[in-house]
Amino acid sequence: MEKQAKLQWHPAFFAGIQIELAAEARYLVFENEHQLGTKPKEIDVLIIKKENTPPIRKNIGRIFRTYNLVEYKSPADTLDVEAFYKLYGYACFYKADASAADRVPMEEVTLTFISHHYPGKLMRYLEEKRNYQIQKADEGIYYITGDYIPIQILVTRQLSKTENLWLSHLTNQLDGEPDAELLVEEYQKHTKDKLYQSVMDIIVRANHEMFEEAKEMCDALRELFADEFKENRQEGLQEGRQEGLQKGRSEINRLILKLSELGRTDDILKAAQDPVYQEQLLKELHL
């Protein structure tokens, strides 16, 4: 079993937040691991709202102003007091790092903290020690008021599964097979998009046992192979269209089941998008 600590959550999160804000992406500029100065200080994600554009309507971006700093904690990490002050300090560094005087007005800066788990200790600290007020603005979205800088905390496991499909499922603890089916169904619409590939890859890796055990998933996964099958199984048509289709499906079905038995779910998704790799796997596994 692949160790959770080795999973690269941050690239998937960077892809996921772009998917979530895709409807208004034309108003935003996304920067991954924005470096501050010349020393190793990096903001996880910097989202810059373009000038003269309307307010962001997406639930996770309603708080956004011009410069929006994001700190992301994976399911294996904890959002604590130190993480809070780190990003808060980075906001000050970011302003001071600007080349022109007051190029980054503090009133145009926001902070977003994203955590899989509800950060109870941090919330109590902010209320008791900083005298902040905490308001639940939406499912999994908490506004922290009482500071000059607008602040929000997003708890991904509490986010709406319809409004925030990908961020809410960016976890190693999917609720069940229906979640897996829903993700595959949505992914089928975007199999050529690298953002969706990045998010889906980490979700499958983190929840591979569930994907293996979900027998009904096979039909949905087979559909990922549909286009490649039509383009690369031409020899089957020589024996008759129906007979050829059945032969091709049989090979693909055996390949999916074999890869599932071996725990190679990442190879299932890769082969679905790469016909050459699909052929290599068929030969490798003698199918």
C-alpha positions in Angstrom: 0.0 0.0 0.0 1.3 3.4 -0.9 2.1 5.5 2.1 0.0 8.6 2.6 3.0 10.7 3.4 4.3 10.2 -0.2 1.2 11.5 -1.8 1.6 14.9 -3.5 -1.5 16.7 -2.3 -0.4 20.3 -3.1 -0.4 20.0 -7.0 -3.8 18.4 -6.8 -5.1 21.1 -4.6 -3.7 23.8 -6.9 -5.5 22.1 -9.8 -8.7 21.7 -7.6 -9.0 25.3 -6.6 -8.7 26.3 -10.2 -11.4 23.9 -11.2 -13.6 25.3 -8.4 -13.1 28.8 -9.6 -13.2 28.0 -13.3 -16.4 29.9 -14.1 -14.6 33.1 -13.1 -11.1 32.2 -14.0 -10.9 34.9 -16.6 -10.9 37.4 -13.7 -8.1 35.7 -11.7 -4.4 34.9 -12.0 -3.2 31.8 -10.1 0.3 31.5 -8.9 1.6 28.2 -7.3 4.2 28.5 -4.5 4.7 32.2 -4.9 8.2 33.0 -3.5 8.7 35.9 -1.3 12.0 37.8 -1.7 15.2 35.7 -2.2 14.8 33.4 0.8 12.8 30.2 0.9 9.4 31.7 1.9 6.6 30.5 -0.3 2.9 31.2 -0.3 1.1 27.9 -1.1 -1.2 29.7 -3.7 -1.5 33.3 -4.6 -4.7 34.3 -6.5 -4.7 37.8 -8.0 -8.0 39.2 -9.1 -7.7 41.3 -12.2 -8.5 45.0 -12.3 -11.9 46.2 -13.1 -13.6 42.8 -12.8 -16.8 42.0 -10.9 -16.8 40.4 -7.4 -16.2 36.7 -7.3 -19.5 34.8 -6.9 -18.2 31.3 -6.2 -18.8 30.4 -2.5 -15.1 29.9 -1.7 -14.1 33.2 -3.4 -16.7 35.7 -2.3 -14.3 37.1 0.2 -11.6 37.7 -2.4 -10.2 41.2 -3.1 -7.2 41.9 -5.3 -4.4 39.8 -3.6 -5.6 36.6 -2.1 -3.1 34.4 -0.2 -3.9 30.7 0.4 -2.5 28.2 2.9 -3.4 24.6 2.2 -3.1 21.7 4.7 -3.5 18.2 3.3 -5.5 15.5 5.1 -2.3 14.4 6.8 -1.6 17.9 8.1 -3.0 20.1 10.8 -4.0 23.7 10.6 -2.7 25.2 13.8 -1.7 28.5 15.4 1.7 28.5 13.8 0.3 28.0 10.3 -2.1 30.9 10.9 0.8 33.3 11.9 2.9 32.0 9.1 0.4 33.1 6.4 -0.4 36.3 8.3 3.3 37.1 8.4 3.6 36.2 4.7 0.9 38.8 3.9 3.0 41.5 5.5 6.1 40.2 3.7 4.1 40.2 0.4 3.2 43.9 0.9 6.7 44.8 1.9 8.2 42.8 -1.0 6.4 45.0 -3.6 8.7 47.1 -5.7 6.6 50.3 -5.7 5.4 52.1 -2.5 1.9 50.8 -1.5 1.6 48.8 -4.7 -0.1 46.2 -2.6 -2.6 48.0 -0.3 -3.3 45.9 2.8 -7.0 46.6 2.4 -6.8 44.6 -0.9 -5.3 41.5 0.8 -7.2 38.5 2.0 -6.2 35.2 3.7 -7.7 31.8 3.1 -6.8 28.8 5.2 -7.8 25.4 3.8 -7.9 22.3 6.0 -9.4 18.8 5.7 -10.2 18.7 9.4 -12.0 21.3 11.4 -9.3 23.2 13.3 -10.9 23.4 16.7 -7.9 24.4 18.7 -7.1 27.2 16.3 -10.7 28.4 16.3 -10.7 28.6 20.1 -7.4 30.5 20.1 -8.7 33.0 17.6 -11.8 33.6 19.7 -10.2 33.7 23.1 -6.8 35.2 22.4 -7.4 37.4 19.4 -11.0 38.3 20.2 -12.0 37.4 16.7 -15.6 36.4 15.8 -16.2 33.3 13.8 -19.2 33.2 11.4 -20.2 30.1 9.4 -20.9 31.6 6.0 -21.7 28.4 4.2 -21.1 24.7 4.3 -17.5 24.3 5.4 -16.8 28.1 5.0 -16.0 30.1 8.1 -15.4 33.9 8.1 -13.0 35.2 10.7 -13.9 38.8 11.5 -12.3 41.4 13.8 -9.0 41.9 11.9 -8.1 44.5 9.3 -7.5 41.7 6.8 -10.5 39.6 5.7 -9.9 36.0 6.7 -11.7 32.7 5.9 -11.1 29.1 6.9 -12.4 26.4 4.5 -12.9 22.9 5.9 -12.9 20.7 2.8 -14.6 17.7 4.4 -17.6 20.0 5.2 -17.8 21.7 1.8 -20.8 21.2 -0.4 -20.3 18.0 -2.5 -22.3 19.7 -5.3 -21.0 23.2 -5.1 -17.4 22.1 -4.4 -17.1 18.6 -5.9 -13.4 18.3 -6.2 -12.1 20.2 -3.1 -14.7 18.3 -0.9 -13.4 15.0 -2.3 -9.7 15.8 -2.1 -9.3 13.3 0.8 -8.0 9.9 1.7 -11.4 9.0 3.2 -14.1 9.0 0.6 -17.5 8.4 2.2 -18.3 5.4 0.0 -18.7 3.9 -3.5 -21.3 6.5 -4.6 -18.7 9.2 -4.1 -16.2 7.3 -6.2 -18.9 6.8 -8.9 -19.8 10.5 -8.9 -16.1 11.5 -9.4 -15.6 9.0 -12.2 -18.8 10.2 -13.9 -17.6 13.9 -13.7 -14.1 13.0 -14.7 -15.3 11.4 -17.9 -16.3 14.8 -19.1 -12.8 16.2 -18.6 -10.4 13.4 -19.3 -8.1 15.5 -21.5 -7.8 18.4 -19.0 -4.6 18.2 -17.0 -6.2 20.0 -14.0 -8.8 17.2 -13.7 -6.1 14.6 -14.3 -4.1 15.9 -11.4 -7.0 15.9 -8.9 -8.4 12.5 -10.0 -5.0 10.9 -9.9 -4.3 11.8 -6.2 -7.9 10.9 -5.2 -7.6 7.4 -6.8 -4.1 6.9 -5.2 -5.3 8.0 -1.8 -8.5 5.8 -2.0 -7.3 2.9 -4.1 -8.9 0.2 -1.9 -12.3 1.7 -2.3 -11.9 1.9 -6.1 -10.7 -1.7 -6.2 -13.7 -2.9 -4.1 -16.3 -1.0 -6.0 -17.3 -3.6 -8.5 -19.9 -1.5 -10.1 -17.2 1.0 -10.9 -16.0 -1.3 -13.6 -18.6 -0.1 -16.1 -17.8 3.5 -15.4 -14.1 2.9 -15.7 -14.6 1.0 -19.0 -16.2 4.1 -20.4 -12.9 6.0 -19.9 -11.4 3.6 -22.5 -14.3 4.0 -25.0 -12.7 6.6 -27.4 -9.3 4.9 -27.4 -10.9 1.5 -27.9 -12.7 2.8 -31.1 -9.6 4.3 -32.5 -7.1 1.5 -31.7 -9.0 -1.8 -32.1 -9.5 -1.6 -35.9 -8.4 -5.2 -36.4 -11.6 -6.3 -34.6 -13.7 -4.7 -37.3 -12.2 -7.1 -39.9 -14.0 -9.9 -38.1 -17.3 -8.0 -38.0 -18.1 -4.9 -36.1 -20.0 -6.6 -33.3 -17.6 -9.4 -32.8 -14.7 -7.0 -32.8 -16.3 -4.8 -30.2 -16.9 -7.7 -28.0 -13.3 -8.9 -28.3 -11.9 -5.4 -27.6 -14.2 -5.0 -24.6 -13.1 -8.4 -23.2 -9.5 -7.4 -23.4 -10.1 -4.1 -21.7 -12.2 -5.7 -19.0 -9.5 -8.2 -18.3 -6.9 -5.4 -18.2 -9.0 -3.3 -15.7 -9.6 -6.3 -13.4 -6.0 -7.4 -13.5 -4.7 -3.9 -12.7 -7.3 -3.6 -9.9 -6.1 -6.9 -8.4 -2.5 -5.6 -8.5 -3.5 -2.3 -6.8 -2.4 -0.3 -9.9 -5.3 2.0 -10.2 -3.1 4.8 -11.3 -2.2 2.7 -14.4 -6.0 2.3 -15.1 -6.4 6.1 -15.5 -3.2 6.5 -17.4 -4.0 3.7 -19.9 -7.5 5.2 -20.4 -5.8 8.3 -21.9 -2.8 6.7 -23.5 -3.6 4.0 -26.1 0.1 3.2 -26.5 0.5 2.6 -22.8 -2.7 0.5 -22.9 -1.1 -1.8 -25.4 2.1 -2.0 -23.4 0.1 -3.2 -20.4 -1.8 -5.8 -22.4 1.6 -7.2 -23.5 3.2 -6.9 -20.0 0.3 -8.8 -18.4 0.0 -11.3 -21.2 -3.7 -10.5 -21.8 
